Amino acid sequence: MTAKDFEQASTAIVNEISICVKQLDFSPLEVLLREMQSAKRIFCIGAGRSGIMLQAFCMRLNHLGLQAFMLGTVSCPPTEPGDLVIAASGSGENAGVVAILQKAKKLGAKTAAFTASSNAGIEPHTDTIIRICAPNGLVNDGKCSSQPMRTLFEQVSFITYEVLIALLRKQCGTSEREMAERHANLE
């Protein structure tokens, strides 16, 4: 690999992300922002790399002073009306994520989901869908992205989460110093 190879690959990836971000519909994100501000607690669920991106988002929500939990952890409290469950599933078909959203709705929680699918199985159980125009299959053969699998979905999801944090921080008037005070100190 040469420096030129690295530069070409990174430029291609950044361009893909930029195009994908520009295609996002802000109206469901606006709804999600309101839901996050009014939720008693926020629960996050996602499998694989989508779940890892949500873990980072959940951590930042806590840094903002919101009560946020990753579903499936031993310290996760029960979900109840007034809570918000945010899911991420590139395919929109992960059986575990679908089941959690279905149960959350039955328990009276609001639900939101990030997906790359235009016809996702999670839809009937989701109040707010944020669609990311990216490959949603395990193999995309370079048709929509030079990156393998659902990488573009995961990257744009993460950037979208960071934008949501920035907007929430501004709306809440939370300083970076306040966020830092909520950062783990037993590391």
C-alpha positions in Angstrom: 0.0 0.0 0.0 1.2 3.5 -0.8 0.2 6.9 0.6 -1.7 7.4 -2.7 -3.7 4.2 -2.2 -4.6 5.2 1.3 -5.6 8.7 0.2 -7.8 7.3 -2.6 -9.6 4.8 -0.4 -10.2 7.3 2.4 -11.4 10.0 -0.1 -13.9 7.4 -1.6 -15.2 6.5 1.9 -15.6 10.1 3.0 -17.4 10.9 -0.3 -19.8 7.9 0.3 -20.6 9.1 3.8 -21.1 12.7 2.6 -23.6 11.6 -0.1 -25.4 9.4 2.3 -25.7 12.1 5.0 -27.1 14.6 2.5 -29.9 12.1 1.6 -31.1 11.9 5.2 -34.7 13.1 5.8 -34.6 15.4 8.8 -38.3 15.2 9.7 -38.1 11.8 11.5 -34.9 13.0 13.2 -36.7 16.1 14.4 -39.4 13.8 15.9 -36.8 11.7 17.5 -35.1 14.7 19.1 -38.4 15.7 20.7 -39.0 12.2 21.9 -35.5 12.0 23.5 -36.1 15.3 25.3 -39.4 14.2 26.7 -38.6 10.5 27.5 -38.3 9.5 31.1 -35.6 7.1 30.1 -34.0 6.0 26.8 -33.2 2.4 26.0 -30.9 1.3 23.1 -30.9 -2.0 21.2 -28.9 -3.2 18.3 -26.9 -6.3 17.3 -23.4 -6.6 16.0 -21.7 -3.4 14.8 -25.0 -1.5 14.8 -25.2 -2.2 18.5 -21.6 -1.1 19.1 -22.5 2.3 17.5 -25.5 2.6 19.7 -23.4 1.9 22.8 -21.3 5.0 22.0 -24.6 6.9 21.5 -26.0 5.6 24.8 -22.8 6.7 26.6 -23.1 10.2 25.2 -26.8 10.4 26.2 -25.7 9.7 29.8 -22.9 12.3 29.5 -25.7 14.8 28.6 -27.5 13.9 31.8 -30.2 11.7 30.3 -31.0 8.3 31.7 -29.9 5.9 28.9 -29.4 2.2 29.0 -28.3 -0.6 26.7 -31.0 -3.2 26.7 -29.7 -6.7 27.7 -27.3 -5.5 30.3 -27.7 -6.7 33.9 -28.2 -3.2 35.3 -31.0 -2.3 32.9 -34.2 -1.3 34.6 -37.7 -2.4 33.3 -39.2 -0.4 30.5 -42.5 1.4 31.1 -44.8 4.0 29.6 -42.9 7.3 29.1 -39.7 5.5 28.0 -38.2 5.6 24.5 -36.6 2.6 22.9 -34.1 3.3 20.0 -33.1 0.4 17.8 -30.6 0.1 15.0 -30.8 -2.7 12.4 -29.3 -2.2 8.9 -31.5 -5.0 7.5 -34.5 -4.1 9.6 -35.1 -7.8 10.1 -33.0 -8.8 13.1 -35.4 -11.1 15.0 -34.2 -10.0 18.4 -34.5 -6.3 17.6 -38.0 -6.8 16.1 -39.1 -8.7 19.3 -37.8 -6.0 21.6 -39.6 -3.3 19.7 -42.8 -5.3 19.6 -42.6 -5.8 23.4 -41.7 -2.2 24.0 -44.8 -1.0 22.2 -46.9 -3.4 24.2 -45.4 -1.9 27.4 -46.4 1.6 26.3 -42.9 2.9 25.3 -42.3 5.0 22.3 -40.0 3.4 19.7 -37.6 4.6 17.0 -35.4 2.7 14.6 -32.5 3.4 12.3 -32.4 1.1 9.3 -31.1 0.9 5.7 -34.1 -1.2 4.6 -37.0 0.4 2.7 -39.4 -2.4 3.7 -38.2 -3.4 7.2 -39.8 -6.0 9.5 -39.3 -3.6 12.4 -41.7 -1.0 10.8 -45.0 -2.2 12.4 -43.4 -1.9 15.8 -41.7 1.5 15.3 -43.2 5.0 15.8 -40.3 6.8 14.1 -38.2 5.3 11.3 -34.9 6.9 10.3 -33.9 5.5 6.9 -30.3 5.7 5.9 -29.6 5.3 2.1 -27.0 2.6 2.4 -26.6 -1.1 1.5 -28.7 -3.2 3.9 -27.5 -6.7 2.9 -24.6 -8.7 4.2 -23.1 -8.6 0.6 -23.5 -5.6 -1.6 -20.8 -6.5 -4.2 -19.8 -2.8 -4.4 -23.1 -1.8 -6.0 -23.9 1.0 -3.6 -20.7 1.3 -1.7 -17.1 0.4 -2.1 -17.1 -0.8 1.5 -18.2 -4.3 2.5 -21.5 -5.3 4.0 -23.3 -2.7 6.0 -20.3 -0.5 6.8 -21.8 2.6 5.3 -25.0 2.2 7.3 -23.0 1.9 10.5 -20.8 4.9 9.7 -23.7 7.2 8.8 -25.7 6.0 11.9 -22.8 6.9 14.1 -22.4 10.4 12.6 -26.2 10.9 12.9 -26.0 9.9 16.6 -23.2 12.5 17.1 -25.3 15.2 15.3 -28.3 14.3 17.6 -26.0 14.7 20.6 -24.7 18.1 19.4 -28.3 19.3 18.8 -29.5 17.9 22.2 -26.6 19.5 23.9 -27.4 22.9 22.4 -31.1 22.6 23.2 -30.4 21.6 26.8 -27.6 24.2 27.3 -25.3 21.5 28.6 -21.6 22.5 28.6 -18.8 20.2 27.7 -17.5 20.5 31.2 -20.8 19.2 32.6 -20.6 16.3 30.2 -17.1 15.6 31.3 -18.2 15.5 34.9 -20.5 12.7 34.1 -17.8 10.7 32.4 -16.7 7.5 34.1 -13.9 8.1 36.6 -13.0 4.5 37.4 -11.0 3.8 34.3 
